[in-house]
Amino acid sequence: MKNIEMHIGAIKDITHVDTSYYGNPRYSFMLNGLKVYTPIDSLLGYSIGNYLNKKVVARIGEHYNKVTLKSIKEVTA
């Protein structure tokens, strides 16, 4: 993954996209006007729904020219 940046904002519009070859879920969502995808075969695909409409700190980068989530953490306080 390259061009990793940190973004702070709320997760919106979670949409299910095609599953991986091994059957793991993948999602796309909006964060600060960016359409972001969960990585292939990652646990982030299972947990992204927990962050809907919550303020988060996310590390996002490019993976094969697709904006991809690297890590996510909910902002408290």
CYANA upper distance limits for C-alpha pairs under 8 A (distance plus 0.5 A):
  1 MET  CA     61 GLY  CA      6.54
  1 MET  CA     62 GLU  CA      6.06
  1 MET  CA     63 HIS  CA      5.38
  1 MET  CA     64 TYR  CA      8.42
  2 LYS  CA     61 GLY  CA      6.12
  2 LYS  CA     62 GLU  CA      5.81
  2 LYS  CA     63 HIS  CA      7.23
  3 ASN  CA     61 GLY  CA      5.69
  3 ASN  CA     62 GLU  CA      6.59
  4 ILE  CA     59 ARG  CA      6.90
  4 ILE  CA     60 ILE  CA      5.87
  4 ILE  CA     61 GLY  CA      4.54
  4 ILE  CA     62 GLU  CA      7.57
  5 GLU  CA     59 ARG  CA      6.04
  5 GLU  CA     60 ILE  CA      5.89
  5 GLU  CA     61 GLY  CA      6.71
  6 MET  CA     57 VAL  CA      7.35
  6 MET  CA     58 ALA  CA      6.16
  6 MET  CA     59 ARG  CA      4.99
  6 MET  CA     60 ILE  CA      6.82
  7 HIS  CA     31 LEU  CA      8.46
  7 HIS  CA     32 ASN  CA      8.17
  7 HIS  CA     57 VAL  CA      6.25
  7 HIS  CA     58 ALA  CA      5.75
  7 HIS  CA     59 ARG  CA      6.83
  7 HIS  CA     60 ILE  CA      7.81
  8 ILE  CA     32 ASN  CA      8.30
  8 ILE  CA     55 LYS  CA      7.54
  8 ILE  CA     56 VAL  CA      6.15
  8 ILE  CA     57 VAL  CA      5.07
  8 ILE  CA     58 ALA  CA      6.86
  9 GLY  CA     31 LEU  CA      6.69
  9 GLY  CA     32 ASN  CA      6.55
  9 GLY  CA     54 LYS  CA      8.43
  9 GLY  CA     55 LYS  CA      5.70
  9 GLY  CA     56 VAL  CA      6.10
  9 GLY  CA     57 VAL  CA      7.35
 10 ALA  CA     31 LEU  CA      6.65
 10 ALA  CA     32 ASN  CA      7.93
 10 ALA  CA     51 TYR  CA      8.49
 10 ALA  CA     52 LEU  CA      7.84
 10 ALA  CA     53 ASN  CA      5.88
 10 ALA  CA     54 LYS  CA      5.63
 10 ALA  CA     55 LYS  CA      4.87
 10 ALA  CA     56 VAL  CA      6.50
 11 ILE  CA     29 PHE  CA      7.16
 11 ILE  CA     30 MET  CA      6.44
 11 ILE  CA     31 LEU  CA      5.82
 11 ILE  CA     51 TYR  CA      6.81
 11 ILE  CA     52 LEU  CA      5.62
 11 ILE  CA     53 ASN  CA      5.71
 11 ILE  CA     54 LYS  CA      6.70
 11 ILE  CA     55 LYS  CA      7.56
 11 ILE  CA     56 VAL  CA      7.90
 12 LYS  CA     29 PHE  CA      6.45
 12 LYS  CA     30 MET  CA      5.55
 12 LYS  CA     31 LEU  CA      7.01
 12 LYS  CA     52 LEU  CA      6.54
 12 LYS  CA     53 ASN  CA      6.36
 13 ASP  CA     28 SER  CA      8.45
 13 ASP  CA     29 PHE  CA      5.78
 13 ASP  CA     30 MET  CA      6.36
 13 ASP  CA     52 LEU  CA      8.46
 14 ILE  CA     27 TYR  CA      7.04
 14 ILE  CA     28 SER  CA      6.23
 14 ILE  CA     29 PHE  CA      4.86
 14 ILE  CA     30 MET  CA      7.64
 14 ILE  CA     49 GLY  CA      7.86
 14 ILE  CA     52 LEU  CA      7.90
 15 THR  CA     27 TYR  CA      5.97
 15 THR  CA     28 SER  CA      5.72
 15 THR  CA     29 PHE  CA      6.67
 16 HIS  CA     25 PRO  CA      8.04
 16 HIS  CA     26 ARG  CA      6.64
 16 HIS  CA     27 TYR  CA      4.99
 16 HIS  CA     28 SER  CA      6.96
 17 VAL  CA     25 PRO  CA      8.20
 17 VAL  CA     26 ARG  CA      6.03
 17 VAL  CA     27 TYR  CA      5.76
 17 VAL  CA     28 SER  CA      7.20
 18 ASP  CA     25 PRO  CA      7.85
 18 ASP  CA     26 ARG  CA      6.86
 19 THR  CA     23 GLY  CA      5.88
 19 THR  CA     24 ASN  CA      5.99
 19 THR  CA     25 PRO  CA      5.26
 19 THR  CA     26 ARG  CA      5.92
 20 SER  CA     24 ASN  CA      5.80
 20 SER  CA     25 PRO  CA      7.11
 20 SER  CA     26 ARG  CA      7.52
 20 SER  CA     40 ILE  CA      6.51
 20 SER  CA     41 ASP  CA      6.94
 22 TYR  CA     41 ASP  CA      7.95
 24 ASN  CA     40 ILE  CA      8.05
 24 ASN  CA     41 ASP  CA      6.14
 24 ASN  CA     42 SER  CA      8.17
 24 ASN  CA     45 GLY  CA      8.07
 25 PRO  CA     41 ASP  CA      8.13
 25 PRO  CA     45 GLY  CA      6.07
 25 PRO  CA     46 TYR  CA      7.34
 26 ARG  CA     37 TYR  CA      7.74
 26 ARG  CA     38 THR  CA      6.23
 26 ARG  CA     39 PRO  CA      7.58
 26 ARG  CA     40 ILE  CA      7.20
 26 ARG  CA     45 GLY  CA      5.78
 27 TYR  CA     37 TYR  CA      6.26
 27 TYR  CA     38 THR  CA      6.07
 27 TYR  CA     45 GLY  CA      6.79
 27 TYR  CA     48 ILE  CA      8.40
 28 SER  CA     35 LYS  CA      7.07
 28 SER  CA     36 VAL  CA      5.93
 28 SER  CA     37 TYR  CA      4.82
 28 SER  CA     38 THR  CA      6.90
 29 PHE  CA     35 LYS  CA      6.18
 29 PHE  CA     36 VAL  CA      5.91
 29 PHE  CA     37 TYR  CA      7.08
 30 MET  CA     34 LEU  CA      5.95
 30 MET  CA     35 LYS  CA      5.25
 30 MET  CA     36 VAL  CA      6.61
 31 LEU  CA     35 LYS  CA      7.18
 31 LEU  CA     36 VAL  CA      7.55
 35 LYS  CA     67 VAL  CA      7.58
 36 VAL  CA     60 ILE  CA      8.33
 36 VAL  CA     66 LYS  CA      8.39
 36 VAL  CA     67 VAL  CA      5.70
 36 VAL  CA     68 THR  CA      5.95
 36 VAL  CA     69 LEU  CA      6.94
 37 TYR  CA     66 LYS  CA      8.02
 37 TYR  CA     67 VAL  CA      6.74
 37 TYR  CA     68 THR  CA      5.30
 37 TYR  CA     69 LEU  CA      6.60
 38 THR  CA     42 SER  CA      7.98
 38 THR  CA     44 LEU  CA      6.79
 38 THR  CA     45 GLY  CA      6.19
 38 THR  CA     68 THR  CA      6.27
 38 THR  CA     69 LEU  CA      5.79
 38 THR  CA     70 LYS  CA      8.42
 39 PRO  CA     44 LEU  CA      7.70
 39 PRO  CA     45 GLY  CA      7.73
 39 PRO  CA     68 THR  CA      6.59
 39 PRO  CA     69 LEU  CA      6.87
 39 PRO  CA     70 LYS  CA      7.94
 41 ASP  CA     45 GLY  CA      8.33
 42 SER  CA     46 TYR  CA      8.43
 43 LEU  CA     47 SER  CA      7.23
 44 LEU  CA     48 ILE  CA      6.37
 44 LEU  CA     71 SER  CA      8.28
 47 SER  CA     51 TYR  CA      8.20
 48 ILE  CA     52 LEU  CA      7.80
 51 TYR  CA     55 LYS  CA      8.18
 51 TYR  CA     56 VAL  CA      7.92
 51 TYR  CA     74 GLU  CA      7.66
 54 LYS  CA     74 GLU  CA      7.57
 55 LYS  CA     74 GLU  CA      6.57
 55 LYS  CA     75 VAL  CA      6.12
 56 VAL  CA     72 ILE  CA      7.18
 56 VAL  CA     73 LYS  CA      6.03
 56 VAL  CA     74 GLU  CA      4.77
 56 VAL  CA     75 VAL  CA      5.53
 57 VAL  CA     72 ILE  CA      6.29
 57 VAL  CA     73 LYS  CA      5.84
 57 VAL  CA     74 GLU  CA      6.76
 57 VAL  CA     75 VAL  CA      6.93
 58 ALA  CA     69 LEU  CA      7.63
 58 ALA  CA     70 LYS  CA      7.92
 58 ALA  CA     71 SER  CA      6.15
 58 ALA  CA     72 ILE  CA      4.83
 58 ALA  CA     73 LYS  CA      6.94
 59 ARG  CA     69 LEU  CA      6.74
 59 ARG  CA     70 LYS  CA      5.83
 59 ARG  CA     71 SER  CA      5.70
 59 ARG  CA     72 ILE  CA      6.94
 60 ILE  CA     67 VAL  CA      7.30
 60 ILE  CA     68 THR  CA      6.17
 60 ILE  CA     69 LEU  CA      5.13
 60 ILE  CA     70 LYS  CA      5.92
 60 ILE  CA     71 SER  CA      7.79
 61 GLY  CA     67 VAL  CA      6.24
 61 GLY  CA     68 THR  CA      5.95
 61 GLY  CA     69 LEU  CA      7.03
 61 GLY  CA     70 LYS  CA      7.27
 62 GLU  CA     66 LYS  CA      5.86
 62 GLU  CA     67 VAL  CA      5.24
 62 GLU  CA     68 THR  CA      6.22
 63 HIS  CA     67 VAL  CA      7.02
 63 HIS  CA     68 THR  CA      6.66
